[in-house]
Amino acid sequence: MEHRTNHLSTADMQADDAAHHLHPFTDTLEINERGARIITEARGVYLRDSEGNSMLDAMAGLWCVNIGYGRKELAEVAYRQMLELPYYNAFFMTSHPPAIALAKKLAELMPGDLNRVFYASGGSEANDTNIRLVRHYWASMGKPEKTVIIARKNAYHGSSVGSGSLGGMAGMHAQGGLPIPDITHIDQPYWYAEGGDMSPGEFGLARARELEKEIERIGEGKVAAFIAEPVQGAGGVIIPPSTYWPEIQRICDEHEILLIADEVICAFGRTGNWFGSETFNIRPDIMTIAKGLSSGYQPIGGSVVSERIAKDLDTHGGEFAHGYTYSGHPVAAAVALENLRIMEEEKIVDNVRDITGPYLSERWAALADHPLVGEARNIGFMGALELTPDKSARAPFAAGAGTVGLICREFCFSNGLVMRHVGDKMIISPPLVMTTEEIDELADKAWKCLDLTLAEAKSQGLMVAGER
Ligand code: PXG
């Protein structure tokens, strides 16, 4: 990587950052005391910070840089589009070539009859669209009382008032009076932590059947939709038991509710197929997309709607009083289209499914031999390690959740690996272009950081099991 940008010294940037920049999901006092780590460049699967340290980015930014960093084609497309038509909207009976071409391409790639996209600038906006869309849909169909959306605890669907309400993050709900009315949450299919003595199969069925109970409790006549991520990402890469999704699909088929698959993380190859819905054989009525759609090079997302729902809305819906200034932004759409073109041309999804995904599975599974790891799970290019003081009991740490995870994350950073922690889970979501050699580097560094974490946890007296 050559240095190309002149910037201030790290200390000066940290001071300006502390003085003027409020960060997402960050304790201001903490970041301002420590100083932000400033990322200045990236190529392929490597980041570089302002001090010249190189790091393997096992998170693909924030689950999004699927194609890897530094793809000139995407920059060139953005440049050309900015000169040709930097902005126009799709309100008031207008459209433009990039939004149209991307919509057509998405319809071609999407499973089933998910043929029509409503654009947004990211996943939160797209899920807000979904809340409004499903309520508008049922009202248009003469059932305005169908307003309730069932979601799941520990789900992440975004951070706006609407999408944060769909999400099931207790910490988010505690700040600012979420959730909004008419959103309820059922339990998650998280076998490792919540399965107790049940087999994963039994547990998956039990958790899926909570949806049916919740529909009965609320009354089918009041339920608009169920929303879920095929694999919970931010919740800690929670891969449901194989019994879960077929039962959810059965329940949705047998009841008059819409199924929304939030594929903001899973879509565009992450699970080893183009869509998580293909991996789990889900037939959603609506799919949320963002992140990998443009590999994070431009902010773009969308809500993709089935032909059936779209036709009903054509016939009965009238005007949908909803939209964003940047819905279908031409530069973002052009970049997304080019990203998808490259993904297809370079067979990036096939490669994850057939070669690098299985290789990552092998190397990742071997981390379960480490004394600190209670479970190592992955699907395609997303994975988690459950850290534990007692492997056989799947026990949590007696110290507060996240204490050991945070220690591990810090060792990762200082050893040139970006791996996140969610509580005491270490999670990865590497760029889909990561090679087998880079996967070796990832797994070797992860093992080393687990060793360092174990030694530190022992020295701090943290290897003590607590209660679930
Ligand atoms: N749905 C899902 C499934 C997501 O993972 C969103 C919606 C919201 O997308 P936007 O583009 O509005 O951020 C997301 C985003 C984390 C983390 O800590 C995960 C996300 C965002 C920020 C942090 O893992 N996912």
Residues whose N, C-alpha, C, O or C-beta is under 5 A from the ligand:
A	BS01	PXG	G122 G123 S124 E125 Y156 H157 G158 E229 G233 A234 D262 V264 I265 A290
